[in-house]
Amino acid sequence: MPKQKTHKGIAKKVTVRPGGSTKIGKPGANHKTGKKPTSFNRDHRKGSVLSGADTNRYKKALRG
């Protein structure tokens, strides 16, 4: 049986923390931020944590 390959698109966007939770960036903060509210830009500097169900799906895709 062939090896399971790592999903490279997810691997570039997601960080698995030592405790097992998954960190991902928030969308909409890369460009065209001048017209967006400052509070939006501040809030989107930090990433967010995926829900439990999404974490399980992403970890399955990252197994390699």
PyMOL Python script that loads the backbone (N, CA, C, O; Angstrom):
from pymol import cmd

cmd.read_pdbstr("""\
ATOM      1  N   MET A   1       0.841  -1.181   0.000  1.00  0.00           N
ATOM      2  CA  MET A   1       0.000   0.000   0.000  1.00  0.00           C
ATOM      3  C   MET A   1       0.888   1.247   0.000  1.00  0.00           C
ATOM      4  O   MET A   1       1.867   1.302   0.744  1.00  0.00           O
ATOM      5  N   PRO A   2       0.558   2.257  -0.831  1.00  0.00           N
ATOM      6  CA  PRO A   2       1.413   3.449  -0.887  1.00  0.00           C
ATOM      7  C   PRO A   2       1.304   4.293   0.376  1.00  0.00           C
ATOM      8  O   PRO A   2       0.334   4.212   1.129  1.00  0.00           O
ATOM      9  N   LYS A   3       2.337   5.105   0.576  1.00  0.00           N
ATOM     10  CA  LYS A   3       2.356   5.978   1.743  1.00  0.00           C
ATOM     11  C   LYS A   3       1.335   7.092   1.597  1.00  0.00           C
ATOM     12  O   LYS A   3       1.007   7.511   0.487  1.00  0.00           O
ATOM     13  N   GLN A   4       0.832   7.569   2.742  1.00  0.00           N
ATOM     14  CA  GLN A   4      -0.080   8.709   2.772  1.00  0.00           C
ATOM     15  C   GLN A   4       0.736   9.986   2.652  1.00  0.00           C
ATOM     16  O   GLN A   4       1.653  10.210   3.442  1.00  0.00           O
ATOM     17  N   LYS A   5       0.415  10.825   1.674  1.00  0.00           N
ATOM     18  CA  LYS A   5       1.176  12.057   1.471  1.00  0.00           C
ATOM     19  C   LYS A   5       0.590  13.201   2.291  1.00  0.00           C
ATOM     20  O   LYS A   5      -0.618  13.273   2.513  1.00  0.00           O
ATOM     21  N   THR A   6       1.478  14.097   2.738  1.00  0.00           N
ATOM     22  CA  THR A   6       1.066  15.290   3.466  1.00  0.00           C
ATOM     23  C   THR A   6       0.389  16.253   2.502  1.00  0.00           C
ATOM     24  O   THR A   6       0.876  16.456   1.390  1.00  0.00           O
ATOM     25  N   HIS A   7      -0.721  16.846   2.912  1.00  0.00           N
ATOM     26  CA  HIS A   7      -1.409  17.858   2.094  1.00  0.00           C
ATOM     27  C   HIS A   7      -0.640  19.158   2.241  1.00  0.00           C
ATOM     28  O   HIS A   7      -0.733  19.825   3.272  1.00  0.00           O
ATOM     29  N   LYS A   8       0.132  19.530   1.201  1.00  0.00           N
ATOM     30  CA  LYS A   8       1.057  20.655   1.302  1.00  0.00           C
ATOM     31  C   LYS A   8       0.337  21.998   1.423  1.00  0.00           C
ATOM     32  O   LYS A   8       0.873  22.919   2.040  1.00  0.00           O
ATOM     33  N   GLY A   9      -0.859  22.135   0.852  1.00  0.00           N
ATOM     34  CA  GLY A   9      -1.608  23.380   0.965  1.00  0.00           C
ATOM     35  C   GLY A   9      -1.999  23.665   2.405  1.00  0.00           C
ATOM     36  O   GLY A   9      -1.905  24.802   2.868  1.00  0.00           O
ATOM     37  N   ILE A  10      -2.438  22.629   3.112  1.00  0.00           N
ATOM     38  CA  ILE A  10      -2.808  22.783   4.520  1.00  0.00           C
ATOM     39  C   ILE A  10      -1.556  22.979   5.373  1.00  0.00           C
ATOM     40  O   ILE A  10      -1.568  23.759   6.325  1.00  0.00           O
ATOM     41  N   ALA A  11      -0.481  22.277   5.034  1.00  0.00           N
ATOM     42  CA  ALA A  11       0.746  22.367   5.823  1.00  0.00           C
ATOM     43  C   ALA A  11       1.317  23.777   5.817  1.00  0.00           C
ATOM     44  O   ALA A  11       1.964  24.181   6.783  1.00  0.00           O
ATOM     45  N   LYS A  12       1.088  24.533   4.746  1.00  0.00           N
ATOM     46  CA  LYS A  12       1.610  25.894   4.659  1.00  0.00           C
ATOM     47  C   LYS A  12       0.770  26.885   5.460  1.00  0.00           C
ATOM     48  O   LYS A  12       1.258  27.963   5.799  1.00  0.00           O
ATOM     49  N   LYS A  13      -0.471  26.549   5.766  1.00  0.00           N
ATOM     50  CA  LYS A  13      -1.383  27.478   6.419  1.00  0.00           C
ATOM     51  C   LYS A  13      -1.615  27.196   7.897  1.00  0.00           C
ATOM     52  O   LYS A  13      -2.096  28.069   8.619  1.00  0.00           O
ATOM     53  N   VAL A  14      -1.286  25.998   8.358  1.00  0.00           N
ATOM     54  CA  VAL A  14      -1.682  25.539   9.689  1.00  0.00           C
ATOM     55  C   VAL A  14      -0.454  25.209  10.530  1.00  0.00           C
ATOM     56  O   VAL A  14       0.535  24.686  10.017  1.00  0.00           O
ATOM     57  N   THR A  15      -0.521  25.515  11.816  1.00  0.00           N
ATOM     58  CA  THR A  15       0.523  25.135  12.761  1.00  0.00           C
ATOM     59  C   THR A  15      -0.108  24.291  13.860  1.00  0.00           C
ATOM     60  O   THR A  15      -1.067  24.719  14.503  1.00  0.00           O
ATOM     61  N   VAL A  16       0.427  23.097  14.076  1.00  0.00           N
ATOM     62  CA  VAL A  16      -0.058  22.245  15.161  1.00  0.00           C
ATOM     63  C   VAL A  16       0.782  22.551  16.393  1.00  0.00           C
ATOM     64  O   VAL A  16       2.004  22.402  16.377  1.00  0.00           O
ATOM     65  N   ARG A  17       0.117  22.980  17.456  1.00  0.00           N
ATOM     66  CA  ARG A  17       0.803  23.363  18.689  1.00  0.00           C
ATOM     67  C   ARG A  17       1.185  22.117  19.489  1.00  0.00           C
ATOM     68  O   ARG A  17       0.640  21.038  19.258  1.00  0.00           O
ATOM     69  N   PRO A  18       2.127  22.267  20.432  1.00  0.00           N
ATOM     70  CA  PRO A  18       2.561  21.100  21.219  1.00  0.00           C
ATOM     71  C   PRO A  18       1.425  20.418  21.980  1.00  0.00           C
ATOM     72  O   PRO A  18       1.448  19.201  22.164  1.00  0.00           O
ATOM     73  N   GLY A  19       0.435  21.188  22.423  1.00  0.00           N
ATOM     74  CA  GLY A  19      -0.682  20.597  23.156  1.00  0.00           C
ATOM     75  C   GLY A  19      -1.675  19.865  22.272  1.00  0.00           C
ATOM     76  O   GLY A  19      -2.540  19.151  22.778  1.00  0.00           O
ATOM     77  N   GLY A  20      -1.566  20.031  20.953  1.00  0.00           N
ATOM     78  CA  GLY A  20      -2.445  19.330  20.032  1.00  0.00           C
ATOM     79  C   GLY A  20      -3.448  20.235  19.344  1.00  0.00           C
ATOM     80  O   GLY A  20      -4.079  19.823  18.371  1.00  0.00           O
ATOM     81  N   SER A  21      -3.613  21.485  19.837  1.00  0.00           N
ATOM     82  CA  SER A  21      -4.544  22.395  19.171  1.00  0.00           C
ATOM     83  C   SER A  21      -3.919  22.888  17.871  1.00  0.00           C
ATOM     84  O   SER A  21      -2.701  22.829  17.699  1.00  0.00           O
ATOM     85  N   THR A  22      -4.753  23.373  16.960  1.00  0.00           N
ATOM     86  CA  THR A  22      -4.303  23.778  15.644  1.00  0.00           C
ATOM     87  C   THR A  22      -4.529  25.266  15.457  1.00  0.00           C
ATOM     88  O   THR A  22      -5.643  25.754  15.642  1.00  0.00           O
ATOM     89  N   LYS A  23      -3.481  25.990  15.090  1.00  0.00           N
ATOM     90  CA  LYS A  23      -3.536  27.431  14.894  1.00  0.00           C
ATOM     91  C   LYS A  23      -3.582  27.725  13.394  1.00  0.00           C
ATOM     92  O   LYS A  23      -2.861  27.114  12.606  1.00  0.00           O
ATOM     93  N   ILE A  24      -4.444  28.673  13.015  1.00  0.00           N
ATOM     94  CA  ILE A  24      -4.573  29.057  11.609  1.00  0.00           C
ATOM     95  C   ILE A  24      -4.776  30.576  11.551  1.00  0.00           C
ATOM     96  O   ILE A  24      -5.337  31.169  12.473  1.00  0.00           O
ATOM     97  N   GLY A  25      -4.324  31.186  10.481  1.00  0.00           N
ATOM     98  CA  GLY A  25      -4.464  32.628  10.337  1.00  0.00           C
ATOM     99  C   GLY A  25      -5.887  33.026   9.998  1.00  0.00           C
ATOM    100  O   GLY A  25      -6.656  32.221   9.474  1.00  0.00           O
ATOM    101  N   LYS A  26      -6.236  34.268  10.298  1.00  0.00           N
ATOM    102  CA  LYS A  26      -7.569  34.771   9.970  1.00  0.00           C
ATOM    103  C   LYS A  26      -7.570  35.337   8.556  1.00  0.00           C
ATOM    104  O   LYS A  26      -6.583  35.950   8.150  1.00  0.00           O
ATOM    105  N   PRO A  27      -8.638  35.154   7.796  1.00  0.00           N
ATOM    106  CA  PRO A  27      -8.675  35.654   6.425  1.00  0.00           C
ATOM    107  C   PRO A  27      -8.926  37.155   6.355  1.00  0.00           C
ATOM    108  O   PRO A  27      -9.540  37.738   7.249  1.00  0.00           O
ATOM    109  N   GLY A  28      -8.446  37.767   5.283  1.00  0.00           N
ATOM    110  CA  GLY A  28      -8.772  39.159   5.007  1.00  0.00           C
ATOM    111  C   GLY A  28      -7.776  40.173   5.513  1.00  0.00           C
ATOM    112  O   GLY A  28      -8.065  41.370   5.500  1.00  0.00           O
ATOM    113  N   ALA A  29      -6.594  39.731   5.967  1.00  0.00           N
ATOM    114  CA  ALA A  29      -5.662  40.674   6.574  1.00  0.00           C
ATOM    115  C   ALA A  29      -4.364  40.827   5.784  1.00  0.00           C
ATOM    116  O   ALA A  29      -3.392  41.372   6.308  1.00  0.00           O
ATOM    117  N   ASN A  30      -4.326  40.366   4.552  1.00  0.00           N
ATOM    118  CA  ASN A  30      -3.071  40.393   3.806  1.00  0.00           C
ATOM    119  C   ASN A  30      -2.897  41.641   2.953  1.00  0.00           C
ATOM    120  O   ASN A  30      -1.798  42.191   2.882  1.00  0.00           O
ATOM    121  N   HIS A  31      -3.945  42.088   2.317  1.00  0.00           N
ATOM    122  CA  HIS A  31      -3.817  43.281   1.475  1.00  0.00           C
ATOM    123  C   HIS A  31      -5.132  44.045   1.486  1.00  0.00           C
ATOM    124  O   HIS A  31      -6.157  43.543   1.946  1.00  0.00           O
ATOM    125  N   LYS A  32      -5.083  45.264   0.972  1.00  0.00           N
ATOM    126  CA  LYS A  32      -6.243  46.161   0.987  1.00  0.00           C
ATOM    127  C   LYS A  32      -6.717  46.419   2.411  1.00  0.00           C
ATOM    128  O   LYS A  32      -7.918  46.424   2.680  1.00  0.00           O
ATOM    129  N   THR A  33      -5.785  46.632   3.310  1.00  0.00           N
ATOM    130  CA  THR A  33      -6.144  46.850   4.708  1.00  0.00           C
ATOM    131  C   THR A  33      -6.307  48.331   5.039  1.00  0.00           C
ATOM    132  O   THR A  33      -6.746  48.674   6.137  1.00  0.00           O
ATOM    133  N   GLY A  34      -5.959  49.204   4.107  1.00  0.00           N
ATOM    134  CA  GLY A  34      -6.055  50.631   4.378  1.00  0.00           C
ATOM    135  C   GLY A  34      -7.478  51.111   4.555  1.00  0.00           C
ATOM    136  O   GLY A  34      -7.734  52.032   5.330  1.00  0.00           O
ATOM    137  N   LYS A  35      -8.409  50.492   3.839  1.00  0.00           N
ATOM    138  CA  LYS A  35      -9.809  50.904   3.922  1.00  0.00           C
ATOM    139  C   LYS A  35     -10.584  50.165   5.015  1.00  0.00           C
ATOM    140  O   LYS A  35     -11.736  50.494   5.298  1.00  0.00           O
ATOM    141  N   LYS A  36      -9.944  49.168   5.624  1.00  0.00           N
ATOM    142  CA  LYS A  36     -10.609  48.406   6.667  1.00  0.00           C
ATOM    143  C   LYS A  36     -10.396  49.093   8.016  1.00  0.00           C
ATOM    144  O   LYS A  36      -9.413  49.814   8.191  1.00  0.00           O
ATOM    145  N   PRO A  37     -11.303  48.878   8.967  1.00  0.00           N
ATOM    146  CA  PRO A  37     -11.155  49.512  10.275  1.00  0.00           C
ATOM    147  C   PRO A  37      -9.880  49.055  10.992  1.00  0.00           C
ATOM    148  O   PRO A  37      -9.433  47.921  10.822  1.00  0.00           O
ATOM    149  N   THR A  38      -9.315  49.939  11.778  1.00  0.00           N
ATOM    150  CA  THR A  38      -8.099  49.610  12.521  1.00  0.00           C
ATOM    151  C   THR A  38      -8.333  48.450  13.477  1.00  0.00           C
ATOM    152  O   THR A  38      -7.448  47.621  13.689  1.00  0.00           O
ATOM    153  N   SER A  39      -9.529  48.398  14.052  1.00  0.00           N
ATOM    154  CA  SER A  39      -9.841  47.304  14.972  1.00  0.00           C
ATOM    155  C   SER A  39      -9.813  45.962  14.248  1.00  0.00           C
ATOM    156  O   SER A  39      -9.385  44.957  14.816  1.00  0.00           O
ATOM    157  N   PHE A  40     -10.266  45.943  13.001  1.00  0.00           N
ATOM    158  CA  PHE A  40     -10.223  44.718  12.190  1.00  0.00           C
ATOM    159  C   PHE A  40      -8.783  44.280  11.987  1.00  0.00           C
ATOM    160  O   PHE A  40      -8.448  43.110  12.172  1.00  0.00           O
ATOM    161  N   ASN A  41      -7.923  45.237  11.603  1.00  0.00           N
ATOM    162  CA  ASN A  41      -6.523  44.908  11.356  1.00  0.00           C
ATOM    163  C   ASN A  41      -5.829  44.415  12.619  1.00  0.00           C
ATOM    164  O   ASN A  41      -5.042  43.470  12.569  1.00  0.00           O
ATOM    165  N   ARG A  42      -6.120  45.053  13.753  1.00  0.00           N
ATOM    166  CA  ARG A  42      -5.533  44.618  15.023  1.00  0.00           C
ATOM    167  C   ARG A  42      -5.988  43.214  15.379  1.00  0.00           C
ATOM    168  O   ARG A  42      -5.186  42.381  15.799  1.00  0.00           O
ATOM    169  N   ASP A  43      -7.275  42.956  15.211  1.00  0.00           N
ATOM    170  CA  ASP A  43      -7.853  41.661  15.576  1.00  0.00           C
ATOM    171  C   ASP A  43      -7.304  40.535  14.706  1.00  0.00           C
ATOM    172  O   ASP A  43      -7.200  39.392  15.152  1.00  0.00           O
ATOM    173  N   HIS A  44      -6.956  40.861  13.471  1.00  0.00           N
ATOM    174  CA  HIS A  44      -6.507  39.830  12.542  1.00  0.00           C
ATOM    175  C   HIS A  44      -5.000  39.593  12.556  1.00  0.00           C
ATOM    176  O   HIS A  44      -4.506  38.766  11.790  1.00  0.00           O
ATOM    177  N   ARG A  45      -4.256  40.306  13.414  1.00  0.00           N
ATOM    178  CA  ARG A  45      -2.817  40.058  13.517  1.00  0.00           C
ATOM    179  C   ARG A  45      -2.548  38.688  14.116  1.00  0.00           C
ATOM    180  O   ARG A  45      -1.658  37.961  13.674  1.00  0.00           O
ATOM    181  N   LYS A  46      -3.332  38.351  15.126  1.00  0.00           N
ATOM    182  CA  LYS A  46      -3.171  37.044  15.751  1.00  0.00           C
ATOM    183  C   LYS A  46      -4.018  36.029  15.006  1.00  0.00           C
ATOM    184  O   LYS A  46      -5.026  36.374  14.390  1.00  0.00           O
ATOM    185  N   GLY A  47      -3.599  34.776  15.069  1.00  0.00           N
ATOM    186  CA  GLY A  47      -4.362  33.721  14.434  1.00  0.00           C
ATOM    187  C   GLY A  47      -5.530  33.296  15.293  1.00  0.00           C
ATOM    188  O   GLY A  47      -5.802  33.888  16.338  1.00  0.00           O
ATOM    189  N   SER A  48      -6.212  32.271  14.845  1.00  0.00           N
ATOM    190  CA  SER A  48      -7.304  31.719  15.624  1.00  0.00           C
ATOM    191  C   SER A  48      -7.094  30.209  15.753  1.00  0.00           C
ATOM    192  O   SER A  48      -6.277  29.628  15.039  1.00  0.00           O
ATOM    193  N   VAL A  49      -7.826  29.588  16.653  1.00  0.00           N
ATOM    194  CA  VAL A  49      -7.708  28.155  16.903  1.00  0.00           C
ATOM    195  C   VAL A  49      -8.872  27.454  16.222  1.00  0.00           C
ATOM    196  O   VAL A  49     -10.017  27.895  16.317  1.00  0.00           O
ATOM    197  N   LEU A  50      -8.573  26.367  15.541  1.00  0.00           N
ATOM    198  CA  LEU A  50      -9.615  25.602  14.861  1.00  0.00           C
ATOM    199  C   LEU A  50     -10.480  24.849  15.863  1.00  0.00           C
ATOM    200  O   LEU A  50     -10.037  24.521  16.964  1.00  0.00           O
ATOM    201  N   SER A  51     -11.714  24.580  15.467  1.00  0.00           N
ATOM    202  CA  SER A  51     -12.605  23.790  16.309  1.00  0.00           C
ATOM    203  C   SER A  51     -12.127  22.334  16.337  1.00  0.00           C
ATOM    204  O   SER A  51     -11.267  21.931  15.554  1.00  0.00           O
ATOM    205  N   GLY A  52     -12.690  21.579  17.232  1.00  0.00           N
ATOM    206  CA  GLY A  52     -12.278  20.180  17.387  1.00  0.00           C
ATOM    207  C   GLY A  52     -12.499  19.349  16.141  1.00  0.00           C
ATOM    208  O   GLY A  52     -11.637  18.556  15.763  1.00  0.00           O
ATOM    209  N   ALA A  53     -13.651  19.519  15.493  1.00  0.00           N
ATOM    210  CA  ALA A  53     -13.959  18.736  14.298  1.00  0.00           C
ATOM    211  C   ALA A  53     -13.009  19.094  13.159  1.00  0.00           C
ATOM    212  O   ALA A  53     -12.520  18.214  12.450  1.00  0.00           O
ATOM    213  N   ASP A  54     -12.750  20.394  12.986  1.00  0.00           N
ATOM    214  CA  ASP A  54     -11.832  20.816  11.938  1.00  0.00           C
ATOM    215  C   ASP A  54     -10.407  20.351  12.231  1.00  0.00           C
ATOM    216  O   ASP A  54      -9.671  19.973  11.320  1.00  0.00           O
ATOM    217  N   THR A  55     -10.028  20.381  13.499  1.00  0.00           N
ATOM    218  CA  THR A  55      -8.690  19.930  13.877  1.00  0.00           C
ATOM    219  C   THR A  55      -8.483  18.481  13.471  1.00  0.00           C
ATOM    220  O   THR A  55      -7.431  18.126  12.940  1.00  0.00           O
ATOM    221  N   ASN A  56      -9.478  17.647  13.717  1.00  0.00           N
ATOM    222  CA  ASN A  56      -9.354  16.233  13.362  1.00  0.00           C
ATOM    223  C   ASN A  56      -9.220  16.050  11.850  1.00  0.00           C
ATOM    224  O   ASN A  56      -8.431  15.221  11.397  1.00  0.00           O
ATOM    225  N   ARG A  57      -9.978  16.810  11.070  1.00  0.00           N
ATOM    226  CA  ARG A  57      -9.887  16.699   9.611  1.00  0.00           C
ATOM    227  C   ARG A  57      -8.518  17.155   9.111  1.00  0.00           C
ATOM    228  O   ARG A  57      -7.927  16.521   8.236  1.00  0.00           O
ATOM    229  N   TYR A  58      -8.020  18.257   9.671  1.00  0.00           N
ATOM    230  CA  TYR A  58      -6.741  18.807   9.223  1.00  0.00           C
ATOM    231  C   TYR A  58      -5.589  17.881   9.617  1.00  0.00           C
ATOM    232  O   TYR A  58      -4.657  17.679   8.839  1.00  0.00           O
ATOM    233  N   LYS A  59      -5.657  17.321  10.826  1.00  0.00           N
ATOM    234  CA  LYS A  59      -4.589  16.420  11.256  1.00  0.00           C
ATOM    235  C   LYS A  59      -4.527  15.173  10.382  1.00  0.00           C
ATOM    236  O   LYS A  59      -3.448  14.641  10.123  1.00  0.00           O
ATOM    237  N   LYS A  60      -5.690  14.712   9.931  1.00  0.00           N
ATOM    238  CA  LYS A  60      -5.734  13.548   9.047  1.00  0.00           C
ATOM    239  C   LYS A  60      -5.070  13.870   7.713  1.00  0.00           C
ATOM    240  O   LYS A  60      -4.379  13.029   7.139  1.00  0.00           O
ATOM    241  N   ALA A  61      -5.284  15.101   7.215  1.00  0.00           N
ATOM    242  CA  ALA A  61      -4.678  15.504   5.945  1.00  0.00           C
ATOM    243  C   ALA A  61      -3.183  15.763   6.090  1.00  0.00           C
ATOM    244  O   ALA A  61      -2.429  15.608   5.129  1.00  0.00           O
ATOM    245  N   LEU A  62      -2.746  16.161   7.301  1.00  0.00           N
ATOM    246  CA  LEU A  62      -1.332  16.458   7.525  1.00  0.00           C
ATOM    247  C   LEU A  62      -0.494  15.218   7.805  1.00  0.00           C
ATOM    248  O   LEU A  62       0.733  15.260   7.716  1.00  0.00           O
ATOM    249  N   ARG A  63      -1.155  14.119   8.143  1.00  0.00           N
ATOM    250  CA  ARG A  63      -0.399  12.888   8.382  1.00  0.00           C
ATOM    251  C   ARG A  63       0.339  12.510   7.126  1.00  0.00           C
ATOM    252  O   ARG A  63      -0.256  12.436   6.051  1.00  0.00           O
ATOM    253  N   GLY A  64       1.612  12.272   7.245  1.00  0.00           N
ATOM    254  CA  GLY A  64       2.346  11.984   6.024  1.00  0.00           C
ATOM    255  C   GLY A  64       3.377  10.942   6.125  1.00  0.00           C
ATOM    256  O   GLY A  64       4.045  10.637   5.136  1.00  0.00           O
TER     257      GLY A  64
END
""", "prot")
cmd.dss("prot")
cmd.show_as("cartoon", "prot")
cmd.util.cbc("prot")
cmd.orient("prot")
